[in-house]
Amino acid sequence: MMNANMTKFFTLALAFSSLLLGACDNGGSSSQGSINIAITDAPVDEADAVWITFDGVTIKPEQGDAQSYVIEPPQKLNLMSLSGNNSTVLLNEPIAAGRYSWIRLSIDDAENSTYLIEENSGGTFPLRIPSGNQTGLKLNRSFTVDADGITAFTIDFDLRKSVHKTGKPGNEKYMMRPTLRIVETSQAGSISGNIDPSLVTEGCYPGVYVFNEGDPVDDMDGIDDPVVALTISMNDEGAYNYTAGFLPAGDYTVAYTCEANLDNAPDGDNDNDENINFTQQASVTVSTGINSEYNFAP
């Protein structure tokens, strides 16, 4: 017959074995994953460089207090260098697995660390982000971090919709009301291609716009702007090409115009936008992790 001490011993052993079995049933997974946050940009014609200094990221679990991460040293980024498929990592940290409600980027505007350089004049102008240094830039996007998994997001600063010029000539000021688009990096693809030189006629201001499939291509009144991306560049050989990166998988319309100069979204005047004439457009399907190519030709 077991005495009381032996009974107590076997009871504790049985309880400990149950805990071990429970851990085995869960695959021995940890309660932590990782989060990776990168920054990209849809450029704006008026600027040669747009600098913003990021000094922290805050992430809010659905349950519990927000978690803050300090970026040390602060990252001073030229958003204009991060167009197309280019991006830079802002945060890569272990984080508790679970559901999260939002992400907020903190901006350091001390010592005029945020400014815009105008391409034509070469002058440097302050770029004001109202309440940016007090409240940061918040993205209300719920997401899940899996145990032992990596959750990666790319945040797109759409400068075309964000940067606005105010003031009279000689006293211009620039303001950013950030328009941010957040994409799960592993679920994104891209569209790129060339523009035949014969389409870039004299007086042409070329631009390639990307719309969600089904959105009206000519509806650019600035109120519910359907443009997902605007992109075009010229390489060293004088050929025109475009790349629209970090697009969620799905169907899109790419449209070419010679009247991109009529797109006045950066200065807040949208009166002419609806008059832009698109001479070519086509449907393109974007698949995860794949670049879809479409070339504009006569």
Summary of the structure (lengths in Angstrom):
residues: 298
radius of gyration: 24.9
end to end distance: 96.6
largest distance: 103.5
contacts: 896
relative contact order: 0.15
helix: 17%
strand: 49%
